[in-house]
Structure formats: structure tokens, C-alpha cells
């Protein structure tokens, strides 16, 4: 299975980020244990504080810079950083740069609105 970035329509998740599901079982009919998406957060934008009770996530920063809140920690994120988000851990990201903050998000089990609890 192969997807092309230009062919994937973005949508907004419960946390407020714009997502392109690059590979997701419910969308592409392949796999069942993992999804891969790109998140885009505009300058000055911020996702809502949330957690995923079941899903483990990995964020990889492609472009821009931001401030990551992960549990009780806050730290800067820049291109090349990779962050593990264990299931049930509250988290959000704020874009602190002048350009779009782009992240790759791997999620297992795959992302779902039902597994997203808003905390703000």
C-alpha cells in the first residue's frame, strides 16, 4: 500500500490540530495496529491538552519549533526531536516559531476520536 501526500485530505482532530492521515487502517484499509499522520500547527497555535487512554504515540518534529507539555514536564522541541508519549499521559504542543510547526505522529493502536480525552 502506498499513499501520496497531495492526495490526503487534512482534517481537524479533537485537540485542534490539522492532521493528514498518511496511513490509517480505517482510511486506507491496510494494517490495524498503527497509524502515521502529519500534524500542522500554525504560528501562535496550540493543541488542546489531551490524552489517549489506549494509544501510545511518537512525535517527530519535521519543521518549526514549539513547546511540548508532557505530563508535568515542559520542554522545547525543534526539528529532529522525537518524543514518546505513553498511553494516558496528558500532552499538548504550542507553536513558538514564526512558521508552521510540522510533526509526524505515529500512533498504536491507531488514532481515534473515541480514544482522545480533552483535559482543558
C-alpha atoms as an extended CHARMM CRD file, in Angstrom:
* protein
*
       120  EXT
         1         1  UNK       CA              0.0000000000        0.0000000000        0.0000000000  PROA      1               0.0000000000
         2         2  UNK       CA              1.2370000000        3.4720000000       -0.8610000000  PROA      2               0.0000000000
         3         3  UNK       CA             -0.2460000000        6.9250000000       -0.3220000000  PROA      3               0.0000000000
         4         4  UNK       CA              0.7510000000       10.2820000000       -1.7700000000  PROA      4               0.0000000000
         5         5  UNK       CA              0.7980000000       13.4000000000        0.4170000000  PROA      5               0.0000000000
         6         6  UNK       CA             -1.0700000000       15.5540000000       -2.1140000000  PROA      6               0.0000000000
         7         7  UNK       CA             -3.9290000000       13.0410000000       -2.2470000000  PROA      7               0.0000000000
         8         8  UNK       CA             -4.5790000000       13.0030000000        1.5100000000  PROA      8               0.0000000000
         9         9  UNK       CA             -7.2350000000       15.4930000000        2.6670000000  PROA      9               0.0000000000
        10        10  UNK       CA             -6.4820000000       17.1680000000        6.0080000000  PROA      10              0.0000000000
        11        11  UNK       CA             -8.9860000000       17.3650000000        8.8590000000  PROA      11              0.0000000000
        12        12  UNK       CA             -9.0280000000       18.8000000000       12.3900000000  PROA      12              0.0000000000
        13        13  UNK       CA             -8.7350000000       16.4140000000       15.3500000000  PROA      13              0.0000000000
        14        14  UNK       CA            -10.3820000000       16.7960000000       18.7600000000  PROA      14              0.0000000000
        15        15  UNK       CA             -7.2420000000       18.5170000000       20.0910000000  PROA      15              0.0000000000
        16        16  UNK       CA             -7.4710000000       21.1810000000       17.3830000000  PROA      16              0.0000000000
        17        17  UNK       CA             -4.5270000000       20.2440000000       15.1710000000  PROA      17              0.0000000000
        18        18  UNK       CA             -4.7560000000       19.8600000000       11.4010000000  PROA      18              0.0000000000
        19        19  UNK       CA             -3.9360000000       16.2620000000       10.5170000000  PROA      19              0.0000000000
        20        20  UNK       CA             -3.2550000000       14.3410000000        7.3380000000  PROA      20              0.0000000000
        21        21  UNK       CA             -3.6110000000       10.6000000000        7.8920000000  PROA      21              0.0000000000
        22        22  UNK       CA             -0.7250000000        9.3790000000        5.7730000000  PROA      22              0.0000000000
        23        23  UNK       CA             -1.5610000000        5.7660000000        6.6150000000  PROA      23              0.0000000000
        24        24  UNK       CA             -4.5150000000        4.7000000000        8.7790000000  PROA      24              0.0000000000
        25        25  UNK       CA             -6.3760000000        1.3690000000        8.7920000000  PROA      25              0.0000000000
        26        26  UNK       CA             -9.8430000000        2.9620000000        8.8230000000  PROA      26              0.0000000000
        27        27  UNK       CA             -8.9870000000        5.2210000000        5.8850000000  PROA      27              0.0000000000
        28        28  UNK       CA             -6.7380000000        3.0550000000        3.7400000000  PROA      28              0.0000000000
        29        29  UNK       CA             -7.9620000000       -0.4480000000        4.6300000000  PROA      29              0.0000000000
        30        30  UNK       CA             -4.4900000000       -1.7450000000        5.4970000000  PROA      30              0.0000000000
        31        31  UNK       CA             -2.9240000000       -2.8410000000        8.7460000000  PROA      31              0.0000000000
        32        32  UNK       CA             -4.7300000000       -2.4880000000       12.0350000000  PROA      32              0.0000000000
        33        33  UNK       CA             -2.2180000000       -1.6790000000       14.7670000000  PROA      33              0.0000000000
        34        34  UNK       CA             -0.6190000000        1.6080000000       13.7190000000  PROA      34              0.0000000000
        35        35  UNK       CA             -1.3480000000        4.9550000000       12.1040000000  PROA      35              0.0000000000
        36        36  UNK       CA              1.0060000000        7.6110000000       10.7420000000  PROA      36              0.0000000000
        37        37  UNK       CA             -0.0700000000       11.2180000000       10.3360000000  PROA      37              0.0000000000
        38        38  UNK       CA              1.3540000000       14.6710000000        9.8090000000  PROA      38              0.0000000000
        39        39  UNK       CA              0.1910000000       17.4080000000       12.1950000000  PROA      39              0.0000000000
        40        40  UNK       CA              0.4480000000       21.0970000000       11.2870000000  PROA      40              0.0000000000
        41        41  UNK       CA              0.1520000000       23.8110000000       13.9230000000  PROA      41              0.0000000000
        42        42  UNK       CA              0.1520000000       27.4320000000       12.6940000000  PROA      42              0.0000000000
        43        43  UNK       CA              2.3430000000       30.1410000000       14.2410000000  PROA      43              0.0000000000
        44        44  UNK       CA              0.9380000000       31.0250000000       17.6700000000  PROA      44              0.0000000000
        45        45  UNK       CA             -1.3150000000       27.9410000000       17.5790000000  PROA      45              0.0000000000
        46        46  UNK       CA             -1.6310000000       25.3430000000       20.2880000000  PROA      46              0.0000000000
        47        47  UNK       CA             -3.3040000000       21.9520000000       20.5880000000  PROA      47              0.0000000000
        48        48  UNK       CA             -5.7080000000       21.3910000000       23.4760000000  PROA      48              0.0000000000
        49        49  UNK       CA             -4.3550000000       19.4840000000       26.4660000000  PROA      49              0.0000000000
        50        50  UNK       CA             -5.4670000000       15.8860000000       25.9510000000  PROA      50              0.0000000000
        51        51  UNK       CA             -4.5870000000       12.2390000000       26.4940000000  PROA      51              0.0000000000
        52        52  UNK       CA             -5.1730000000        8.9100000000       24.8150000000  PROA      52              0.0000000000
        53        53  UNK       CA             -6.0410000000        6.1900000000       27.3600000000  PROA      53              0.0000000000
        54        54  UNK       CA             -5.1540000000        3.3280000000       24.9830000000  PROA      54              0.0000000000
        55        55  UNK       CA             -2.7600000000        4.7090000000       22.3800000000  PROA      55              0.0000000000
        56        56  UNK       CA              0.9700000000        5.2040000000       22.5960000000  PROA      56              0.0000000000
        57        57  UNK       CA              2.2890000000        7.9710000000       20.3420000000  PROA      57              0.0000000000
        58        58  UNK       CA              5.6040000000        9.0550000000       18.9160000000  PROA      58              0.0000000000
        59        59  UNK       CA              6.0050000000       12.6190000000       17.6470000000  PROA      59              0.0000000000
        60        60  UNK       CA              8.8800000000       13.5070000000       15.3190000000  PROA      60              0.0000000000
        61        61  UNK       CA              9.4760000000       17.2010000000       14.6000000000  PROA      61              0.0000000000
        62        62  UNK       CA              9.9650000000       17.9280000000       10.8850000000  PROA      62              0.0000000000
        63        63  UNK       CA              9.8320000000       21.7230000000       10.7830000000  PROA      63              0.0000000000
        64        64  UNK       CA              9.3970000000       24.7180000000       13.0950000000  PROA      64              0.0000000000
        65        65  UNK       CA              9.7760000000       24.9500000000       16.8400000000  PROA      65              0.0000000000
        66        66  UNK       CA              7.4680000000       24.6370000000       19.7740000000  PROA      66              0.0000000000
        67        67  UNK       CA              6.8810000000       23.9700000000       23.4310000000  PROA      67              0.0000000000
        68        68  UNK       CA              5.7710000000       20.4550000000       24.3950000000  PROA      68              0.0000000000
        69        69  UNK       CA              3.8510000000       19.7270000000       27.5750000000  PROA      69              0.0000000000
        70        70  UNK       CA              4.1630000000       16.0470000000       28.5280000000  PROA      70              0.0000000000
        71        71  UNK       CA              2.7230000000       15.1130000000       31.9020000000  PROA      71              0.0000000000
        72        72  UNK       CA              4.3220000000       17.5320000000       34.3920000000  PROA      72              0.0000000000
        73        73  UNK       CA              7.2070000000       18.4910000000       32.0720000000  PROA      73              0.0000000000
        74        74  UNK       CA              7.5270000000       21.2930000000       29.5160000000  PROA      74              0.0000000000
        75        75  UNK       CA             10.3720000000       21.4480000000       27.0190000000  PROA      75              0.0000000000
        76        76  UNK       CA             11.3040000000       22.9980000000       23.6960000000  PROA      76              0.0000000000
        77        77  UNK       CA             11.0290000000       20.9110000000       20.5440000000  PROA      77              0.0000000000
        78        78  UNK       CA             12.9040000000       21.5400000000       17.2890000000  PROA      78              0.0000000000
        79        79  UNK       CA             13.4360000000       19.6490000000       14.0060000000  PROA      79              0.0000000000
        80        80  UNK       CA             14.9880000000       16.2410000000       14.5750000000  PROA      80              0.0000000000
        81        81  UNK       CA             13.4830000000       15.7610000000       18.0580000000  PROA      81              0.0000000000
        82        82  UNK       CA             11.4550000000       12.5980000000       18.6900000000  PROA      82              0.0000000000
        83        83  UNK       CA              9.1330000000       12.3350000000       21.6880000000  PROA      83              0.0000000000
        84        84  UNK       CA              7.4800000000        9.2320000000       23.1780000000  PROA      84              0.0000000000
        85        85  UNK       CA              4.0010000000        9.8180000000       24.6490000000  PROA      85              0.0000000000
        86        86  UNK       CA              2.9140000000        6.8400000000       26.7960000000  PROA      86              0.0000000000
        87        87  UNK       CA             -0.7860000000        5.9260000000       26.9450000000  PROA      87              0.0000000000
        88        88  UNK       CA             -2.7600000000        8.0870000000       29.3860000000  PROA      88              0.0000000000
        89        89  UNK       CA             -0.1550000000       10.8770000000       29.5290000000  PROA      89              0.0000000000
        90        90  UNK       CA             -1.5720000000       14.4110000000       29.2460000000  PROA      90              0.0000000000
        91        91  UNK       CA              0.1200000000       16.3600000000       26.4460000000  PROA      91              0.0000000000
        92        92  UNK       CA             -0.1230000000       19.2910000000       24.0920000000  PROA      92              0.0000000000
        93        93  UNK       CA              2.0880000000       21.3360000000       21.7660000000  PROA      93              0.0000000000
        94        94  UNK       CA              2.3300000000       25.0990000000       21.2370000000  PROA      94              0.0000000000
        95        95  UNK       CA              3.9860000000       26.5880000000       18.1740000000  PROA      95              0.0000000000
        96        96  UNK       CA              6.5260000000       29.1750000000       19.3920000000  PROA      96              0.0000000000
        97        97  UNK       CA              8.0910000000       29.8250000000       15.9950000000  PROA      97              0.0000000000
        98        98  UNK       CA              7.4040000000       32.1490000000       13.0860000000  PROA      98              0.0000000000
        99        99  UNK       CA              6.4490000000       29.3460000000       10.6710000000  PROA      99              0.0000000000
       100       100  UNK       CA              4.2370000000       26.2560000000       10.6840000000  PROA      100             0.0000000000
       101       101  UNK       CA              5.1970000000       23.5350000000       13.1890000000  PROA      101             0.0000000000
       102       102  UNK       CA              5.0970000000       20.1690000000       11.3800000000  PROA      102             0.0000000000
       103       103  UNK       CA              5.1640000000       16.8590000000       13.2520000000  PROA      103             0.0000000000
       104       104  UNK       CA              4.9400000000       13.2320000000       12.2110000000  PROA      104             0.0000000000
       105       105  UNK       CA              2.6960000000       11.3250000000       14.6160000000  PROA      105             0.0000000000
       106       106  UNK       CA              2.8300000000        7.5360000000       14.8830000000  PROA      106             0.0000000000
       107       107  UNK       CA              0.0420000000        6.0640000000       16.9990000000  PROA      107             0.0000000000
       108       108  UNK       CA             -0.5580000000        2.4720000000       18.1760000000  PROA      108             0.0000000000
       109       109  UNK       CA             -3.3200000000        1.4860000000       18.2860000000  PROA      109             0.0000000000
       110       110  UNK       CA             -4.3140000000        3.8850000000       15.5070000000  PROA      110             0.0000000000
       111       111  UNK       CA             -5.6180000000        7.3750000000       16.2960000000  PROA      111             0.0000000000
       112       112  UNK       CA             -9.3400000000        7.6420000000       17.0320000000  PROA      112             0.0000000000
       113       113  UNK       CA            -11.5470000000       10.4620000000       18.3170000000  PROA      113             0.0000000000
       114       114  UNK       CA            -13.0110000000        7.9690000000       20.8290000000  PROA      114             0.0000000000
       115       115  UNK       CA             -9.5540000000        7.4430000000       22.3920000000  PROA      115             0.0000000000
       116       116  UNK       CA             -8.9750000000       11.2070000000       22.7960000000  PROA      116             0.0000000000
       117       117  UNK       CA             -9.9460000000       12.8290000000       26.0990000000  PROA      117             0.0000000000
       118       118  UNK       CA             -9.7880000000       16.6380000000       26.2280000000  PROA      118             0.0000000000
       119       119  UNK       CA             -8.4630000000       17.9370000000       29.5640000000  PROA      119             0.0000000000
       120       120  UNK       CA             -8.7990000000       21.7320000000       29.1780000000  PROA      120             0.0000000000
